[in-house]
Amino acid sequence: MEEKIRIKIIIADDNKIFCKILEEYLLKFEEIEILGIAYTDEEEINMIENLKPEIVITDLVRKHKYTGLQIIKDYSKRKAKPEFLVISADEKEDVIDTNLKIGGYIEKPFFDSSIIIEELRRIKAEKIHEQNQIMTLKEIKIIVNNFWYKILEFFKIRKQVK
């Protein structure tokens, strides 16, 4: 039986109305698993650390200690990190460093909610593709290592025969 793809997310925004509307919309899709909703930076960091989401939907500008952008920058330096889908009223080029990798960016206001689910699905598909490439590289490394091991064994045996 084929395993259904799940997308584990956290919604992080200080606008509670926006979070509620977004939650109600995303609950319509069975592949979406909302792990939590964070209204503050502390809640967002705590949920990322403890719930291990695949994707964090976040805003950039907040009236808290850390902005969404600071949280993204911090997690971009870590090995195990979620992808970030930014939904913000700010233009991407104005606030995001070109070297900072994010999963996706949606500018507010947007009038078609389907763009959010499309972006979540695209980010998940890219993540699956990336993981498959990593597995392929590991398999190649194993094959190459086995090849060299067999060559060394061959010469070791040849040396013993002489």
TIZADO-465659 format. One record per residue: residue in one letter; residue number from 0; x, y, z of N, C-alpha, C, O in turn. Coordinates in steps of 0.02 Angstrom, whole numbers, plus 50000, padded with zeros to 5 digits. Layout:
<rs>
R voro pamar n_east n_north  n_up ca_east ca_north ca_up c_east c_north  c_up o_east o_north  o_up
R    a   NUM      X       Y     Z       X        Y     Z      X       Y     Z      X       Y     Z
...
</rs>
This chain:
<rs>
R voro pamar n_east n_north  n_up ca_east ca_north ca_up c_east c_north  c_up o_east o_north  o_up
R    m     0  50042   49941 50000   50000    50000 50000  50044   50063 50000  50092   50068 50038
R    e     1  50027   50110 49957   50067    50170 49950  50058   50217 50009  50001   50231 50030
R    e     2  50114   50241 50036   50111    50286 50093  50093   50356 50069  50122   50381 50021
R    k     3  50046   50388 50103   50026    50456 50084  50079   50505 50106  50108   50500 50160
R    i     4  50090   50554 50063   50138    50606 50079  50106   50654 50128  50049   50677 50118
R    r     5  50142   50668 50182   50118    50715 50233  50165   50775 50233  50225   50768 50222
R    i     6  50137   50833 50244   50177    50894 50249  50165   50922 50319  50111   50948 50334
R    k     7  50215   50916 50361   50210    50939 50431  50232   51011 50435  50289   51029 50419
R    i     8  50186   51054 50458   50200    51126 50458  50185   51158 50525  50150   51132 50568
R    i     9  50214   51217 50532   50198    51264 50587  50180   51329 50553  50211   51350 50504
R    i    10  50129   51362 50579   50111    51429 50557  50136   51478 50609  50121   51470 50668
R    a    11  50174   51528 50588   50202    51577 50635  50189   51648 50610  50218   51670 50560
R    d    12  50145   51682 50644   50128    51751 50625  50096   51783 50686  50058   51750 50722
R    d    13  50110   51847 50698   50080    51880 50756  50008   51903 50743  49975   51928 50789
R    n    14  49984   51896 50681   49916    51914 50664  49872   51852 50675  49870   51807 50633
R    k    15  49836   51851 50730   49796    51792 50748  49739   51779 50699  49722   51721 50687
R    i    16  49711   51831 50671   49657    51822 50621  49684   51788 50559  49654   51741 50533
R    f    17  49742   51812 50535   49774    51781 50476  49789   51707 50490  49777   51664 50448
R    c    18  49816   51693 50549   49832    51623 50567  49770   51579 50567  49771   51523 50542
R    k    19  49716   51605 50594   49653    51566 50597  49626   51552 50527  49606   51496 50511
R    i    20  49626   51603 50484   49602    51594 50415  49646   51544 50379  49621   51500 50343
R    l    21  49712   51551 50387   49759    51505 50354  49750   51434 50379  49750   51387 50340
R    e    22  49742   51426 50444   49731    51360 50473  49667   51328 50445  49668   51270 50424
R    e    23  49612   51365 50444   49549    51339 50417  49556   51318 50344  49529   51267 50324
R    y    24  49593   51357 50306   49603    51340 50235  49645   51277 50228  49627   51232 50190
R    l    25  49700   51273 50264   49746    51216 50257  49717   51150 50284  49737   51096 50262
R    l    26  49671   51155 50332   49640    51094 50359  49598   51058 50307  49578   51000 50318
R    k    27  49583   51090 50252   49544    51058 50198  49586   51006 50160  49558   50965 50123
R    f    28  49651   51008 50168   49697    50964 50131  49723   50910 50177  49757   50924 50226
R    e    29  49708   50847 50159   49726    50792 50204  49802   50781 50210  49824   50752 50259
R    e    30  49841   50804 50161   49914    50794 50167  49947   50845 50214  50005   50836 50232
R    i    31  49910   50897 50233   49938    50948 50278  49925   50928 50350  49869   50912 50370
R    e    32  49979   50928 50389   49974    50915 50461  50001   50977 50497  50061   50990 50497
R    i    33  49956   51015 50527   49975    51075 50563  49996   51054 50633  49955   51032 50673
R    l    34  50061   51061 50647   50088    51042 50712  50075   51094 50766  50070   51079 50825
R    g    35  50068   51157 50744   50055    51210 50793  50052   51277 50760  50071   51286 50702
R    i    36  50027   51326 50798   50024    51395 50776  50061   51437 50827  50046   51435 50887
R    a    37  50110   51476 50804   50150    51518 50847  50133   51591 50834  50134   51614 50777
R    y    38  50117   51628 50887   50102    51698 50881  50160   51743 50901  50160   51803 50888
R    t    39  50211   51713 50932   50270    51751 50953  50333   51716 50928  50331   51658 50907
R    d    40  50388   51752 50930   50451    51723 50910  50472   51666 50956  50499   51615 50933
R    e    41  50461   51674 51020   50479    51621 51068  50439   51557 51054  50467   51502 51056
R    e    42  50374   51565 51040   50333    51506 51023  50358   51473 50959  50361   51411 50955
R    e    43  50376   51513 50909   50400    51486 50846  50464   51445 50856  50470   51389 50832
R    i    44  50511   51474 50892   50575    51439 50904  50563   51375 50944  50591   51323 50928
R    n    45  50521   51379 50995   50505    51321 51036  50473   51265 50994  50491   51207 51001
R    m    46  50426   51284 50951   50393    51234 50909  50440   51204 50858  50436   51144 50844
R    i    47  50483   51244 50829   50532    51217 50781  50576   51166 50816  50588   51111 50789
R    e    48  50600   51183 50875   50645    51139 50911  50612   51074 50934  50641   51020 50929
R    n    49  50550   51080 50958   50517    51022 50988  50473   50981 50941  50467   50921 50949
R    l    50  50443   51014 50892   50395    50979 50848  50426   50957 50781  50397   50916 50746
R    k    51  50484   50984 50764   50522    50966 50704  50479   50969 50640  50469   50918 50607
R    p    52  50453   51028 50623   50413    51034 50562  50457   51028 50500  50517   51041 50503
R    e    53  50427   51010 50445   50463    51010 50381  50464   51081 50352  50514   51102 50322
R    i    54  50408   51116 50362   50401    51183 50334  50371   51229 50388  50325   51210 50423
R    v    55  50399   51289 50392   50372    51340 50437  50346   51397 50393  50383   51427 50354
R    i    56  50281   51410 50398   50252    51467 50364  50261   51526 50412  50235   51525 50468
R    t    57  50297   51577 50390   50314    51632 50436  50310   51699 50402  50317   51705 50341
R    d    58  50300   51750 50442   50303    51819 50419  50374   51844 50436  50409   51813 50477
R    l    59  50394   51898 50406   50462    51924 50419  50464   51975 50475  50509   51973 50517
R    v    60  50416   52020 50475   50418    52076 50521  50369   52064 50578  50310   52051 50566
R    r    61  50394   52070 50639   50352    52061 50698  50373   52110 50752  50427   52139 50748
R    k    62  50331   52119 50800   50345    52165 50855  50371   52126 50915  50346   52135 50971
R    h    63  50419   52082 50905   50446    52041 50958  50521   52048 50960  50551   52087 50923
R    k    64  50552   52008 51003   50625    52010 51011  50660   51992 50945  50706   52026 50924
R    y    65  50636   51937 50912   50666    51915 50849  50615   51922 50793  50556   51908 50802
R    t    66  50639   51944 50736   50595    51946 50677  50597   51877 50644  50640   51835 50659
R    g    67  50549   51866 50600   50549    51803 50562  50614   51796 50522  50641   51741 50516
R    l    68  50639   51852 50496   50701    51851 50457  50759   51829 50500  50801   51790 50477
R    q    69  50763   51852 50563   50818    51831 50607  50814   51757 50622  50865   51723 50626
R    i    70  50753   51731 50631   50745    51659 50644  50767   51619 50583  50801   51568 50591
R    i    71  50747   51641 50524   50768    51606 50462  50844   51606 50456  50874   51554 50441
R    k    72  50875   51664 50468   50949    51668 50464  50982   51621 50514  51032   51588 50497
R    d    73  50956   51618 50574   50984    51574 50625  50979   51500 50603  51028   51463 50608
R    y    74  50921   51480 50580   50911    51410 50561  50947   51393 50496  50961   51334 50484
R    s    75  50961   51442 50454   50996    51427 50391  51067   51403 50404  51098   51372 50360
R    k    76  51095   51417 50463   51163    51397 50481  51165   51327 50510  51219   51300 50520
R    r    77  51107   51298 50523   51105    51233 50556  51099   51176 50505  51074   51186 50449
R    k    78  51122   51119 50526   51119    51060 50482  51047   51035 50475  51022   51027 50420
R    a    79  51015   51024 50531   50945    51001 50530  50901   51063 50536  50900   51096 50588
R    k    80  50865   51078 50483   50824    51138 50483  50761   51127 50441  50761   51087 50395
R    p    81  50709   51164 50459   50649    51161 50417  50657   51207 50357  50702   51250 50355
R    e    82  50614   51198 50308   50609    51246 50254  50564   51302 50278  50522   51291 50322
R    f    83  50571   51361 50250   50530    51417 50269  50491   51442 50209  50520   51456 50156
R    l    84  50425   51448 50217   50382    51480 50168  50364   51547 50199  50326   51550 50247
R    v    85  50389   51600 50170   50378    51667 50195  50316   51697 50162  50309   51696 50101
R    i    86  50272   51723 50204   50214    51760 50179  50219   51829 50211  50210   51836 50272
R    s    87  50233   51879 50171   50248    51945 50198  50222   52001 50153  50216   51991 50092
R    a    88  50209   52058 50182   50188    52117 50143  50249   52152 50113  50242   52195 50070
R    d    89  50308   52134 50136   50369    52165 50111  50391   52130 50047  50382   52070 50040
R    e    90  50420   52169 50001   50446    52138 49940  50508   52097 49957  50550   52118 49997
R    k    91  50512   52039 49927   50566    51992 49942  50635   52024 49936  50677   52016 49980
R    e    92  50646   52060 49882   50713    52089 49870  50731   52141 49922  50790   52153 49934
R    d    93  50681   52172 49953   50695    52224 50003  50716   52195 50070  50750   52230 50109
R    v    94  50699   52134 50085   50711    52108 50152  50753   52045 50156  50780   52030 50209
R    i    95  50759   52008 50102   50795    51945 50106  50861   51950 50069  50864   51967 50010
R    d    96  50913   51934 50105   50981    51930 50077  50981   51879 50021  50952   51825 50029
R    t    97  51013   51895 49966   51013    51849 49908  51047   51782 49924  51034   51733 49890
R    n    98  51089   51781 49975   51122    51718 49993  51081   51675 50040  51099   51618 50054
R    l    99  51026   51702 50065   50984    51666 50112  50935   51622 50073  50896   51646 50032
R    k   100  50938   51557 50087   50894    51510 50051  50830   51499 50091  50830   51479 50149
R    i   101  50774   51514 50057   50709    51500 50086  50671   51454 50039  50686   51452 49979
R    g   102  50623   51419 50065   50585    51373 50024  50539   51407 49974  50532   51385 49917
R    g   103  50508   51462 49996   50463    51498 49952  50444   51566 49981  50456   51579 50040
R    y   104  50415   51608 49939   50397    51676 49960  50331   51695 49927  50324   51690 49866
R    i   105  50284   51717 49967   50220    51741 49942  50211   51811 49970  50216   51822 50030
R    e   106  50197   51858 49925   50189    51927 49947  50115   51942 49963  50071   51925 49924
R    k   107  50104   51973 50021   50037    51996 50040  50023   52063 50006  50071   52102 49998
R    p   108  49965   52078 49988   49906    52035 49990  49906   51989 49929  49931   52006 49875
R    f   109  49877   51931 49938   49867    51886 49882  49793   51869 49882  49760   51870 49933
R    f   110  49768   51854 49823   49695    51846 49817  49674   51776 49800  49615   51761 49796
R    d   111  49723   51732 49790   49708    51662 49775  49743   51619 49827  49804   51610 49824
R    s   112  49705   51592 49874   49734    51551 49928  49768   51488 49903  49810   51460 49938
R    s   113  49750   51466 49843   49780    51404 49818  49855   51410 49808  49890   51360 49805
R    i   114  49880   51472 49804   49952    51481 49796  49990   51453 49857  50046   51430 49850
R    i   115  49959   51454 49915   49992    51429 49976  50000   51354 49972  50055   51328 49984
R    i   116  49947   51318 49956   49952    51245 49952  49998   51224 49895  50035   51175 49901
R    e   117  49997   51261 49840   50042    51246 49785  50115   51254 49806  50158   51213 49789
R    e   118  50130   51307 49844   50198    51318 49868  50219   51264 49918  50276   51240 49915
R    l   119  50174   51245 49963   50190    51192 50011  50205   51127 49975  50253   51092 49992
R    r   120  50165   51110 49925   50176    51048 49887  50242   51052 49848  50278   51002 49844
R    r   121  50257   51111 49818   50319    51118 49780  50379   51110 49826  50427   51076 49809
R    i   122  50377   51142 49885   50433    51138 49932  50443   51065 49954  50499   51041 49957
R    k   123  50388   51030 49969   50393    50960 49990  50422   50917 49934  50464   50875 49946
R    a   124  50399   50928 49872   50425    50889 49815  50500   50902 49806  50537   50855 49793
R    e   125  50521   50964 49812   50593    50979 49807  50633   50945 49862  50688   50920 49850
R    k   126  50605   50943 49922   50638    50911 49978  50645   50835 49966  50698   50806 49979
R    i   127  50592   50804 49940   50595    50733 49924  50646   50720 49870  50686   50673 49874
R    h   128  50647   50762 49819   50696    50755 49764  50767   50762 49790  50811   50724 49770
R    e   129  50778   50810 49834   50844    50822 49863  50866   50761 49904  50924   50740 49900
R    q   130  50820   50733 49944   50836    50673 49984  50852   50614 49939  50897   50575 49955
R    n   131  50817   50607 49883   50831    50552 49837  50900   50560 49805  50935   50511 49795
R    q   132  50919   50622 49790   50986    50634 49762  51039   50617 49813  51091   50590 49795
R    i   133  51027   50634 49876   51076    50618 49928  51084   50543 49934  51140   50518 49942
R    m   134  51029   50506 49931   51033    50433 49934  51072   50406 49875  51112   50360 49883
R    t   135  51061   50434 49817   51097    50411 49758  51171   50423 49766  51211   50380 49749
R    l   136  51191   50480 49793   51262    50495 49804  51291   50446 49855  51349   50425 49847
R    k   137  51254   50429 49906   51278    50380 49955  51287   50312 49923  51337   50278 49936
R    e   138  51240   50293 49880   51246    50228 49845  51307   50227 49800  51343   50177 49797
R    i   139  51320   50283 49765   51379    50287 49721  51443   50281 49763  51490   50246 49744
R    k   140  51445   50314 49819   51503    50312 49863  51516   50240 49887  51573   50218 49890
R    i   141  51463   50204 49904   51470    50134 49925  51498   50092 49868  51543   50051 49879
R    i   142  51472   50101 49808   51496    50063 49751  51570   50077 49738  51609   50031 49726
R    v   143  51589   50141 49739   51659    50159 49728  51704   50130 49782  51757   50103 49767
R    n   144  51682   50134 49844   51722    50106 49899  51729   50031 49892  51783   50004 49903
R    n   145  51676   49997 49873   51679    49924 49862  51726   49907 49804  51763   49859 49808
R    f   146  51724   49948 49752   51768    49937 49695  51841   49941 49716  51881   49897 49700
R    w   147  51858   49993 49753   51928    50001 49775  51948   49946 49824  52005   49923 49823
R    y   148  51903   49926 49866   51916    49872 49912  51932   49807 49874  51979   49772 49891
R    k   149  51894   49792 49822   51906    49732 49781  51972   49737 49744  52007   49686 49738
R    i   150  51990   49795 49720   52055    49803 49686  52111   49791 49736  52159   49755 49721
R    l   151  52106   49820 49794   52158    49810 49845  52162   49737 49865  52217   49710 49874
R    e   152  52106   49704 49873   52105    49633 49889  52138   49592 49834  52174   49545 49847
R    f   153  52124   49610 49771   52153    49575 49714  52229   49578 49716  52263   49528 49708
R    f   154  52255   49639 49727   52328    49646 49728  52359   49613 49790  52415   49588 49787
R    k   155  52323   49613 49845   52347    49580 49905  52352   49504 49892  52402   49473 49910
R    i   156  52301   49476 49861   52302    49404 49845  52356   49389 49795  52391   49339 49802
R    r   157  52365   49431 49743   52417    49421 49693  52486   49422 49725  52530   49382 49708
R    k   158  52495   49468 49772   52560    49474 49805  52574   49411 49845  52631   49388 49847
R    q   159  52524   49383 49878   52533    49323 49917  52547   49262 49873  52583   49217 49894
R    v   160  52519   49260 49812   52529    49204 49766  52600   49203 49740  52628   49149 49730
R    k   161  52631   49259 49729   52699    49263 49702  52749   49236 49750  52808   49235 49735
</rs>
